[in-house]
Amino acid sequence: MTSLVFLIPIALLLGLGGLAAFFWAMRSGQFDDLDGAANRILIDEDEDGDEASEEDKP
């Protein structure tokens, strides 16, 4: 029973810390462009990519 005296405030502090981190992430723009990061990995912006692709041609 005495462990609940310590565990409940610790749980509340961790929850408040998670909530604060979530609001910080929202304010800093982490969730503004959800699809952009997923699409950027598919775009080949490498300038040397054209030379490498021409070298691969027989």
All heavy atoms as TSV, in Angstrom:
chain	resi	resn	atom	element	x	y	z
A	1	MET	N	N	0.823	-1.200	0.000
A	1	MET	CA	C	0.000	0.000	0.000
A	1	MET	C	C	0.858	1.252	0.000
A	1	MET	O	O	0.483	2.243	-0.615
A	1	MET	CB	C	-0.913	-0.035	1.225
A	1	MET	CG	C	-1.969	1.001	1.203
A	1	MET	SD	S	-3.148	0.592	-0.088
A	1	MET	CE	C	-4.346	1.796	0.162
A	2	THR	N	N	2.000	1.159	0.671
A	2	THR	CA	C	2.856	2.344	0.704
A	2	THR	C	C	3.524	2.587	-0.646
A	2	THR	O	O	3.917	3.709	-0.935
A	2	THR	CB	C	3.939	2.211	1.782
A	2	THR	OG1	O	4.691	1.027	1.543
A	2	THR	CG2	C	3.309	2.136	3.169
A	3	SER	N	N	3.624	1.521	-1.457
A	3	SER	CA	C	4.235	1.723	-2.775
A	3	SER	C	C	3.336	2.568	-3.674
A	3	SER	O	O	3.825	3.254	-4.570
A	3	SER	CB	C	4.540	0.385	-3.430
A	3	SER	OG	O	3.343	-0.326	-3.634
A	4	LEU	N	N	2.036	2.529	-3.461
A	4	LEU	CA	C	1.119	3.356	-4.254
A	4	LEU	C	C	1.340	4.841	-3.998
A	4	LEU	O	O	1.097	5.668	-4.889
A	4	LEU	CB	C	-0.326	2.988	-3.941
A	4	LEU	CG	C	-0.797	1.636	-4.454
A	4	LEU	CD1	C	-2.237	1.390	-4.036
A	4	LEU	CD2	C	-0.663	1.555	-5.952
A	5	VAL	N	N	1.802	5.173	-2.825
A	5	VAL	CA	C	2.074	6.574	-2.505
A	5	VAL	C	C	3.171	7.112	-3.415
A	5	VAL	O	O	3.166	8.277	-3.807
A	5	VAL	CB	C	2.469	6.713	-1.016
A	5	VAL	CG1	C	2.912	8.127	-0.688
A	5	VAL	CG2	C	1.317	6.293	-0.131
A	6	PHE	N	N	4.113	6.248	-3.795
A	6	PHE	CA	C	5.194	6.683	-4.689
A	6	PHE	C	C	4.844	6.475	-6.160
A	6	PHE	O	O	5.238	7.257	-7.010
A	6	PHE	CB	C	6.484	5.915	-4.353
A	6	PHE	CG	C	6.985	6.196	-2.972
A	6	PHE	CD1	C	6.883	5.244	-1.976
A	6	PHE	CD2	C	7.551	7.425	-2.665
A	6	PHE	CE1	C	7.340	5.502	-0.708
A	6	PHE	CE2	C	8.011	7.690	-1.402
A	6	PHE	CZ	C	7.903	6.727	-0.402
A	7	LEU	N	N	4.135	5.385	-6.451
A	7	LEU	CA	C	3.885	5.043	-7.841
A	7	LEU	C	C	2.853	5.950	-8.510
A	7	LEU	O	O	2.973	6.263	-9.698
A	7	LEU	CB	C	3.447	3.588	-7.963
A	7	LEU	CG	C	4.521	2.558	-7.639
A	7	LEU	CD1	C	3.964	1.156	-7.712
A	7	LEU	CD2	C	5.697	2.715	-8.572
A	8	ILE	N	N	1.845	6.362	-7.806
A	8	ILE	CA	C	0.809	7.215	-8.404
A	8	ILE	C	C	1.372	8.588	-8.794
A	8	ILE	O	O	1.158	9.036	-9.928
A	8	ILE	CB	C	-0.423	7.327	-7.472
A	8	ILE	CG1	C	-1.161	5.987	-7.459
A	8	ILE	CG2	C	-1.353	8.441	-7.924
A	8	ILE	CD1	C	-2.310	5.917	-6.491
A	9	PRO	N	N	2.134	9.258	-7.944
A	9	PRO	CA	C	2.721	10.534	-8.404
A	9	PRO	C	C	3.720	10.353	-9.543
A	9	PRO	O	O	3.787	11.185	-10.457
A	9	PRO	CB	C	3.415	11.084	-7.156
A	9	PRO	CG	C	2.747	10.431	-6.026
A	9	PRO	CD	C	2.325	9.091	-6.509
A	10	ILE	N	N	4.475	9.253	-9.519
A	10	ILE	CA	C	5.419	9.007	-10.613
A	10	ILE	C	C	4.655	8.790	-11.917
A	10	ILE	O	O	5.030	9.312	-12.970
A	10	ILE	CB	C	6.323	7.810	-10.283
A	10	ILE	CG1	C	7.296	8.192	-9.173
A	10	ILE	CG2	C	7.074	7.330	-11.508
A	10	ILE	CD1	C	8.104	7.031	-8.628
A	11	ALA	N	N	3.559	8.035	-11.865
A	11	ALA	CA	C	2.749	7.803	-13.056
A	11	ALA	C	C	2.142	9.099	-13.567
A	11	ALA	O	O	2.093	9.343	-14.781
A	11	ALA	CB	C	1.660	6.780	-12.765
A	12	LEU	N	N	1.681	9.941	-12.662
A	12	LEU	CA	C	1.122	11.228	-13.069
A	12	LEU	C	C	2.187	12.129	-13.683
A	12	LEU	O	O	1.940	12.805	-14.696
A	12	LEU	CB	C	0.465	11.928	-11.881
A	12	LEU	CG	C	-0.833	11.281	-11.381
A	12	LEU	CD1	C	-1.308	11.975	-10.113
A	12	LEU	CD2	C	-1.895	11.346	-12.459
A	13	LEU	N	N	3.392	12.130	-13.118
A	13	LEU	CA	C	4.469	12.943	-13.678
A	13	LEU	C	C	4.876	12.449	-15.060
A	13	LEU	O	O	5.139	13.248	-15.963
A	13	LEU	CB	C	5.670	12.956	-12.739
A	13	LEU	CG	C	5.500	13.787	-11.469
A	13	LEU	CD1	C	6.705	13.604	-10.552
A	13	LEU	CD2	C	5.312	15.248	-11.821
A	14	LEU	N	N	4.952	11.136	-15.252
A	14	LEU	CA	C	5.284	10.597	-16.568
A	14	LEU	C	C	4.202	10.929	-17.588
A	14	LEU	O	O	4.499	11.234	-18.748
A	14	LEU	CB	C	5.495	9.088	-16.485
A	14	LEU	CG	C	6.779	8.643	-15.782
A	14	LEU	CD1	C	6.807	7.134	-15.652
A	14	LEU	CD2	C	7.988	9.140	-16.536
A	15	GLY	N	N	2.954	10.868	-17.172
A	15	GLY	CA	C	1.860	11.231	-18.071
A	15	GLY	C	C	1.905	12.693	-18.450
A	15	GLY	O	O	1.708	13.051	-19.616
A	16	LEU	N	N	2.181	13.551	-17.486
A	16	LEU	CA	C	2.295	14.985	-17.779
A	16	LEU	C	C	3.504	15.267	-18.663
A	16	LEU	O	O	3.450	16.136	-19.544
A	16	LEU	CB	C	2.386	15.784	-16.482
A	16	LEU	CG	C	1.085	15.867	-15.680
A	16	LEU	CD1	C	1.342	16.583	-14.342
A	16	LEU	CD2	C	0.026	16.602	-16.473
A	17	GLY	N	N	4.581	14.522	-18.445
A	17	GLY	CA	C	5.760	14.683	-19.305
A	17	GLY	C	C	5.462	14.275	-20.738
A	17	GLY	O	O	5.884	14.939	-21.686
A	18	GLY	N	N	4.736	13.189	-20.916
A	18	GLY	CA	C	4.348	12.770	-22.261
A	18	GLY	C	C	3.421	13.765	-22.921
A	18	GLY	O	O	3.543	14.046	-24.119
A	19	LEU	N	N	2.509	14.299	-22.160
A	19	LEU	CA	C	1.590	15.304	-22.698
A	19	LEU	C	C	2.334	16.586	-23.080
A	19	LEU	O	O	2.067	17.183	-24.139
A	19	LEU	CB	C	0.496	15.598	-21.670
A	19	LEU	CG	C	-0.668	16.450	-22.135
A	19	LEU	CD1	C	-1.450	15.733	-23.220
A	19	LEU	CD2	C	-1.576	16.775	-20.954
A	20	ALA	N	N	3.282	16.978	-22.245
A	20	ALA	CA	C	4.083	18.164	-22.557
A	20	ALA	C	C	4.920	17.933	-23.814
A	20	ALA	O	O	5.045	18.832	-24.651
A	20	ALA	CB	C	4.978	18.531	-21.380
A	21	ALA	N	N	5.476	16.735	-23.976
A	21	ALA	CA	C	6.264	16.426	-25.177
A	21	ALA	C	C	5.382	16.439	-26.415
A	21	ALA	O	O	5.806	16.896	-27.483
A	21	ALA	CB	C	6.943	15.073	-25.022
A	22	PHE	N	N	4.168	15.958	-26.291
A	22	PHE	CA	C	3.234	15.974	-27.418
A	22	PHE	C	C	2.898	17.403	-27.832
A	22	PHE	O	O	2.927	17.742	-29.021
A	22	PHE	CB	C	1.961	15.205	-27.051
A	22	PHE	CG	C	0.895	15.293	-28.094
A	22	PHE	CD1	C	1.022	14.610	-29.291
A	22	PHE	CD2	C	-0.238	16.061	-27.881
A	22	PHE	CE1	C	0.038	14.693	-30.257
A	22	PHE	CE2	C	-1.224	16.150	-28.830
A	22	PHE	CZ	C	-1.091	15.461	-30.027
A	23	PHE	N	N	2.598	18.260	-26.862
A	23	PHE	CA	C	2.281	19.652	-27.198
A	23	PHE	C	C	3.501	20.382	-27.747
A	23	PHE	O	O	3.382	21.221	-28.638
A	23	PHE	CB	C	1.704	20.384	-25.991
A	23	PHE	CG	C	0.272	20.037	-25.734
A	23	PHE	CD1	C	-0.120	19.479	-24.540
A	23	PHE	CD2	C	-0.702	20.264	-26.699
A	23	PHE	CE1	C	-1.437	19.148	-24.302
A	23	PHE	CE2	C	-2.022	19.939	-26.481
A	23	PHE	CZ	C	-2.390	19.374	-25.276
A	24	TRP	N	N	4.694	20.069	-27.248
A	24	TRP	CA	C	5.915	20.670	-27.791
A	24	TRP	C	C	6.103	20.252	-29.251
A	24	TRP	O	O	6.461	21.071	-30.097
A	24	TRP	CB	C	7.114	20.256	-26.956
A	24	TRP	CG	C	8.400	20.687	-27.577
A	24	TRP	CD1	C	8.940	21.935	-27.535
A	24	TRP	CD2	C	9.271	19.889	-28.375
A	24	TRP	NE1	N	10.116	21.942	-28.264
A	24	TRP	CE2	C	10.337	20.695	-28.784
A	24	TRP	CE3	C	9.252	18.560	-28.767
A	24	TRP	CZ2	C	11.367	20.218	-29.568
A	24	TRP	CZ3	C	10.279	18.088	-29.544
A	24	TRP	CH2	C	11.323	18.910	-29.940
A	25	ALA	N	N	5.846	18.989	-29.536
A	25	ALA	CA	C	5.990	18.511	-30.915
A	25	ALA	C	C	4.973	19.171	-31.833
A	25	ALA	O	O	5.277	19.494	-32.982
A	25	ALA	CB	C	5.844	16.995	-30.961
A	26	MET	N	N	3.763	19.391	-31.333
A	26	MET	CA	C	2.749	20.055	-32.152
A	26	MET	C	C	3.142	21.497	-32.440
A	26	MET	O	O	2.984	21.988	-33.560
A	26	MET	CB	C	1.396	20.023	-31.460
A	26	MET	CG	C	0.678	18.711	-31.601
A	26	MET	SD	S	-0.973	18.745	-30.909
A	26	MET	CE	C	-1.697	20.129	-31.721
A	27	ARG	N	N	3.661	22.204	-31.443
A	27	ARG	CA	C	4.030	23.609	-31.620
A	27	ARG	C	C	5.254	23.774	-32.507
A	27	ARG	O	O	5.408	24.779	-33.181
A	27	ARG	CB	C	4.303	24.275	-30.270
A	27	ARG	CG	C	3.068	24.428	-29.461
A	27	ARG	CD	C	3.366	25.101	-28.158
A	27	ARG	NE	N	2.320	26.070	-27.932
A	27	ARG	CZ	C	2.495	27.234	-27.363
A	27	ARG	NH1	N	3.668	27.581	-26.936
A	27	ARG	NH2	N	1.491	28.045	-27.200
A	28	SER	N	N	6.139	22.783	-32.514
A	28	SER	CA	C	7.355	22.906	-33.317
A	28	SER	C	C	7.147	22.458	-34.759
A	28	SER	O	O	8.080	22.511	-35.552
A	28	SER	CB	C	8.496	22.117	-32.685
A	28	SER	OG	O	8.216	20.733	-32.714
A	29	GLY	N	N	5.939	22.009	-35.107
A	29	GLY	CA	C	5.640	21.678	-36.487
A	29	GLY	C	C	5.976	20.263	-36.895
A	29	GLY	O	O	6.162	19.990	-38.071
A	30	GLN	N	N	6.081	19.362	-35.962
A	30	GLN	CA	C	6.419	17.978	-36.282
A	30	GLN	C	C	5.311	17.286	-37.063
A	30	GLN	O	O	5.572	16.373	-37.820
A	30	GLN	CB	C	6.679	17.190	-34.994
A	30	GLN	CG	C	7.868	17.657	-34.232
A	30	GLN	CD	C	9.151	17.241	-34.908
A	30	GLN	OE1	O	9.234	16.153	-35.453
A	30	GLN	NE2	N	10.134	18.108	-34.886
A	31	PHE	N	N	4.074	17.731	-36.894
A	31	PHE	CA	C	2.945	17.067	-37.530
A	31	PHE	C	C	2.348	17.890	-38.671
A	31	PHE	O	O	1.255	17.603	-39.121
A	31	PHE	CB	C	1.853	16.774	-36.490
A	31	PHE	CG	C	2.344	15.944	-35.344
A	31	PHE	CD1	C	2.465	16.486	-34.083
A	31	PHE	CD2	C	2.679	14.627	-35.530
A	31	PHE	CE1	C	2.907	15.724	-33.028
A	31	PHE	CE2	C	3.139	13.850	-34.493
A	31	PHE	CZ	C	3.252	14.404	-33.237
A	32	ASP	N	N	3.064	18.896	-39.152
A	32	ASP	CA	C	2.525	19.741	-40.212
A	32	ASP	C	C	2.464	19.022	-41.552
A	32	ASP	O	O	1.506	19.143	-42.291
A	32	ASP	CB	C	3.364	21.006	-40.362
A	32	ASP	CG	C	3.136	21.968	-39.224
A	32	ASP	OD1	O	2.167	21.775	-38.469
A	32	ASP	OD2	O	3.933	22.919	-39.095
A	33	ASP	N	N	3.499	18.292	-41.895
A	33	ASP	CA	C	3.563	17.642	-43.200
A	33	ASP	C	C	3.774	16.142	-42.996
A	33	ASP	O	O	4.891	15.651	-42.972
A	33	ASP	CB	C	4.710	18.228	-44.011
A	33	ASP	CG	C	4.738	17.702	-45.419
A	33	ASP	OD1	O	3.724	17.156	-45.869
A	33	ASP	OD2	O	5.781	17.848	-46.074
A	34	LEU	N	N	2.695	15.414	-42.877
A	34	LEU	CA	C	2.799	13.986	-42.592
A	34	LEU	C	C	3.129	13.182	-43.839
A	34	LEU	O	O	3.801	12.159	-43.772
A	34	LEU	CB	C	1.497	13.479	-41.976
A	34	LEU	CG	C	1.165	14.050	-40.602
A	34	LEU	CD1	C	-0.176	13.526	-40.139
A	34	LEU	CD2	C	2.235	13.699	-39.598
A	35	ASP	N	N	2.670	13.620	-45.004
A	35	ASP	CA	C	2.914	12.860	-46.233
A	35	ASP	C	C	4.216	13.241	-46.915
A	35	ASP	O	O	4.720	12.476	-47.728
A	35	ASP	CB	C	1.761	13.088	-47.207
A	35	ASP	CG	C	0.468	12.503	-46.690
A	35	ASP	OD1	O	0.542	11.506	-45.956
A	35	ASP	OD2	O	-0.591	13.047	-47.034
A	36	GLY	N	N	4.757	14.400	-46.618
A	36	GLY	CA	C	5.961	14.863	-47.289
A	36	GLY	C	C	7.165	13.980	-47.024
A	36	GLY	O	O	7.913	13.651	-47.945
A	37	ALA	N	N	7.353	13.578	-45.798
A	37	ALA	CA	C	8.502	12.729	-45.480
A	37	ALA	C	C	8.378	11.372	-46.144
A	37	ALA	O	O	9.372	10.802	-46.597
A	37	ALA	CB	C	8.623	12.583	-43.972
A	38	ALA	N	N	7.176	10.859	-46.236
A	38	ALA	CA	C	6.971	9.561	-46.881
A	38	ALA	C	C	7.226	9.651	-48.375
A	38	ALA	O	O	7.723	8.709	-48.988
A	38	ALA	CB	C	5.553	9.069	-46.613
A	39	ASN	N	N	6.904	10.796	-48.996
A	39	ASN	CA	C	7.117	10.951	-50.437
A	39	ASN	C	C	8.552	11.329	-50.773
A	39	ASN	O	O	9.041	10.994	-51.837
A	39	ASN	CB	C	6.172	12.011	-50.996
A	39	ASN	CG	C	4.742	11.549	-50.964
A	39	ASN	OD1	O	4.476	10.355	-51.008
A	39	ASN	ND2	N	3.826	12.495	-50.869
A	40	ARG	N	N	9.245	12.038	-49.861
A	40	ARG	CA	C	10.609	12.471	-50.137
A	40	ARG	C	C	11.575	11.307	-50.272
A	40	ARG	O	O	12.559	11.386	-50.976
A	40	ARG	CB	C	11.093	13.407	-49.032
A	40	ARG	CG	C	10.986	14.843	-49.439
A	40	ARG	CD	C	11.489	15.751	-48.371
A	40	ARG	NE	N	10.289	16.131	-47.626
A	40	ARG	CZ	C	10.220	16.249	-46.329
A	40	ARG	NH1	N	11.259	16.050	-45.589
A	40	ARG	NH2	N	9.112	16.581	-45.748
A	41	ILE	N	N	11.291	10.207	-49.609
A	41	ILE	CA	C	12.179	9.055	-49.696
A	41	ILE	C	C	12.100	8.410	-51.074
A	41	ILE	O	O	13.034	7.755	-51.521
A	41	ILE	CB	C	11.857	8.046	-48.576
A	41	ILE	CG1	C	13.032	7.099	-48.399
A	41	ILE	CG2	C	10.588	7.293	-48.869
A	41	ILE	CD1	C	12.940	6.260	-47.169
A	42	LEU	N	N	11.013	8.645	-51.796
A	42	LEU	CA	C	10.854	8.055	-53.116
A	42	LEU	C	C	11.406	8.923	-54.230
A	42	LEU	O	O	11.613	8.452	-55.347
A	42	LEU	CB	C	9.368	7.780	-53.379
A	42	LEU	CG	C	8.704	6.827	-52.391
A	42	LEU	CD1	C	7.222	6.756	-52.664
A	42	LEU	CD2	C	9.334	5.460	-52.478
A	43	ILE	N	N	11.644	10.212	-53.957
A	43	ILE	CA	C	12.134	11.139	-54.973
A	43	ILE	C	C	13.649	11.038	-55.048
A	43	ILE	O	O	14.341	11.186	-54.049
A	43	ILE	CB	C	11.705	12.584	-54.643
A	43	ILE	CG1	C	10.186	12.678	-54.654
A	43	ILE	CG2	C	12.326	13.553	-55.629
A	43	ILE	CD1	C	9.676	14.014	-54.131
A	44	ASP	N	N	14.162	10.807	-56.239
A	44	ASP	CA	C	15.594	10.694	-56.440
A	44	ASP	C	C	16.133	12.056	-56.836
A	44	ASP	O	O	15.972	12.503	-57.965
A	44	ASP	CB	C	15.885	9.674	-57.526
A	44	ASP	CG	C	17.363	9.393	-57.648
A	44	ASP	OD1	O	18.098	9.664	-56.677
A	44	ASP	OD2	O	17.782	8.889	-58.701
A	45	GLU	N	N	16.770	12.755	-55.895
A	45	GLU	CA	C	17.308	14.080	-56.156
A	45	GLU	C	C	18.806	14.043	-56.369
A	45	GLU	O	O	19.451	15.076	-56.438
A	45	GLU	CB	C	16.973	15.011	-54.996
A	45	GLU	CG	C	15.490	15.249	-54.850
A	45	GLU	CD	C	15.178	16.173	-53.691
A	45	GLU	OE1	O	16.112	16.579	-52.982
A	45	GLU	OE2	O	13.998	16.469	-53.495
A	46	ASP	N	N	19.367	12.885	-56.502
A	46	ASP	CA	C	20.794	12.742	-56.668
A	46	ASP	C	C	21.185	13.136	-58.093
A	46	ASP	O	O	20.684	12.604	-59.072
A	46	ASP	CB	C	21.187	11.294	-56.398
A	46	ASP	CG	C	22.683	11.125	-56.319
A	46	ASP	OD1	O	23.378	12.136	-56.155
A	46	ASP	OD2	O	23.147	9.971	-56.391
A	47	GLU	N	N	22.086	14.126	-58.225
A	47	GLU	CA	C	22.500	14.583	-59.551
A	47	GLU	C	C	23.345	13.540	-60.259
A	47	GLU	O	O	23.365	13.466	-61.469
A	47	GLU	CB	C	23.277	15.888	-59.418
A	47	GLU	CG	C	22.422	17.023	-58.925
A	47	GLU	CD	C	23.230	18.292	-58.791
A	47	GLU	OE1	O	24.402	18.302	-59.205
A	47	GLU	OE2	O	22.694	19.264	-58.263
A	48	ASP	N	N	24.074	12.754	-59.503
A	48	ASP	CA	C	24.894	11.713	-60.106
A	48	ASP	C	C	24.062	10.507	-60.508
A	48	ASP	O	O	24.580	9.605	-61.144
A	48	ASP	CB	C	25.979	11.272	-59.129
A	48	ASP	CG	C	26.941	12.418	-58.821
A	48	ASP	OD1	O	27.094	13.282	-59.702
A	48	ASP	OD2	O	27.522	12.426	-57.734
A	49	GLY	N	N	22.794	10.503	-60.168
A	49	GLY	CA	C	21.933	9.375	-60.485
A	49	GLY	C	C	21.751	9.197	-61.978
A	49	GLY	O	O	21.658	8.084	-62.478
A	50	ASP	N	N	21.726	10.314	-62.737
A	50	ASP	CA	C	21.570	10.205	-64.185
A	50	ASP	C	C	22.809	9.574	-64.821
A	50	ASP	O	O	22.728	8.769	-65.730
A	50	ASP	CB	C	21.312	11.573	-64.795
A	50	ASP	CG	C	19.981	12.145	-64.357
A	50	ASP	OD1	O	19.080	11.347	-64.068
A	50	ASP	OD2	O	19.855	13.375	-64.314
A	51	GLU	N	N	23.977	9.944	-64.346
A	51	GLU	CA	C	25.208	9.377	-64.880
A	51	GLU	C	C	25.320	7.902	-64.552
A	51	GLU	O	O	25.735	7.104	-65.376
A	51	GLU	CB	C	26.410	10.126	-64.316
A	51	GLU	CG	C	26.455	11.566	-64.748
A	51	GLU	CD	C	27.583	12.319	-64.063
A	51	GLU	OE1	O	28.364	11.679	-63.332
A	51	GLU	OE2	O	27.662	13.530	-64.250
A	52	ALA	N	N	24.916	7.551	-63.340
A	52	ALA	CA	C	25.005	6.154	-62.940
A	52	ALA	C	C	24.018	5.310	-63.724
A	52	ALA	O	O	24.324	4.186	-64.106
A	52	ALA	CB	C	24.742	6.019	-61.443
A	53	SER	N	N	22.820	5.874	-64.007
A	53	SER	CA	C	21.830	5.102	-64.746
A	53	SER	C	C	22.255	4.934	-66.201
A	53	SER	O	O	21.973	3.934	-66.826
A	53	SER	CB	C	20.457	5.753	-64.658
A	53	SER	OG	O	20.491	7.019	-65.282
A	54	GLU	N	N	22.975	5.939	-66.774
A	54	GLU	CA	C	23.454	5.805	-68.150
A	54	GLU	C	C	24.602	4.805	-68.240
A	54	GLU	O	O	24.748	4.127	-69.242
A	54	GLU	CB	C	23.904	7.165	-68.671
A	54	GLU	CG	C	22.758	8.123	-68.881
A	54	GLU	CD	C	23.244	9.483	-69.372
A	54	GLU	OE1	O	24.461	9.607	-69.653
A	54	GLU	OE2	O	22.418	10.396	-69.460
A	55	GLU	N	N	25.372	4.694	-67.171
A	55	GLU	CA	C	26.466	3.734	-67.182
A	55	GLU	C	C	25.949	2.308	-67.091
A	55	GLU	O	O	26.587	1.387	-67.581
A	55	GLU	CB	C	27.408	4.006	-66.020
A	55	GLU	CG	C	28.167	5.302	-66.172
A	55	GLU	CD	C	29.032	5.601	-64.956
A	55	GLU	OE1	O	29.028	4.786	-64.014
A	55	GLU	OE2	O	29.697	6.645	-64.946
A	56	ASP	N	N	24.788	2.142	-66.474
A	56	ASP	CA	C	24.229	0.806	-66.325
A	56	ASP	C	C	23.624	0.296	-67.624
A	56	ASP	O	O	23.425	-0.892	-67.792
A	56	ASP	CB	C	23.156	0.800	-65.233
A	56	ASP	CG	C	23.777	1.051	-63.863
A	56	ASP	OD1	O	24.989	0.815	-63.734
A	56	ASP	OD2	O	23.042	1.464	-62.939
A	57	LYS	N	N	23.350	1.219	-68.571
A	57	LYS	CA	C	22.746	0.786	-69.829
A	57	LYS	C	C	23.771	0.038	-70.673
A	57	LYS	O	O	24.930	0.439	-70.749
A	57	LYS	CB	C	22.241	2.006	-70.617
A	57	LYS	CG	C	21.078	2.690	-69.953
A	57	LYS	CD	C	20.630	3.864	-70.776
A	57	LYS	CE	C	19.506	4.613	-70.080
A	57	LYS	NZ	N	19.127	5.803	-70.832
A	58	PRO	N	N	23.346	-1.027	-71.332
A	58	PRO	CA	C	24.298	-1.784	-72.158
A	58	PRO	C	C	24.608	-1.115	-73.477
A	58	PRO	O	O	23.976	-0.337	-74.015
A	58	PRO	CB	C	23.590	-3.113	-72.415
A	58	PRO	CG	C	22.154	-2.878	-72.132
A	58	PRO	CD	C	22.081	-1.685	-71.226
